[in-house]
Amino acid sequence: MPQRDEEIALLRDELEMLMTERQAILRVVGAATALIASLDSKRLPVGAVEAADMVATSINHLSEETLQDALTAVNAEIEEDSTAA
């Protein structure tokens, strides 16, 4: 039993570390999403537009739930495009 208790404790520690890391990643993704949403691509240098496009493409591959978690992590909201509805 002591070995099993030790394994359970190690798994709990690992899970806690992963959840802490997930929160940090969600904050980064949320901040990046808010930044990308606020950019005016017509006023950016080509290199910055390419980098922003790469970030936006990565963000678009996230599930709706994960993206919402990321926005919540930084208290941000993205205005919906009125033409999308």
QUIKARA-V64695 format. One record per pair of residues at least 4 apart in sequence whose C-alpha atoms are under 6 Angstrom apart, sorted by the first residue. I is the first residue (numbers start at 1). J is the second residue. Records with the same first field share a line. If there is no record, write none. Layout:
BEGIN
I: J ; J
END
This chain:
BEGIN
26: 30 ; 70
27: 70 ; 73 ; 74
29: 33 ; 70
30: 70 ; 71 ; 74
53: 57
71: 75 ; 76
END
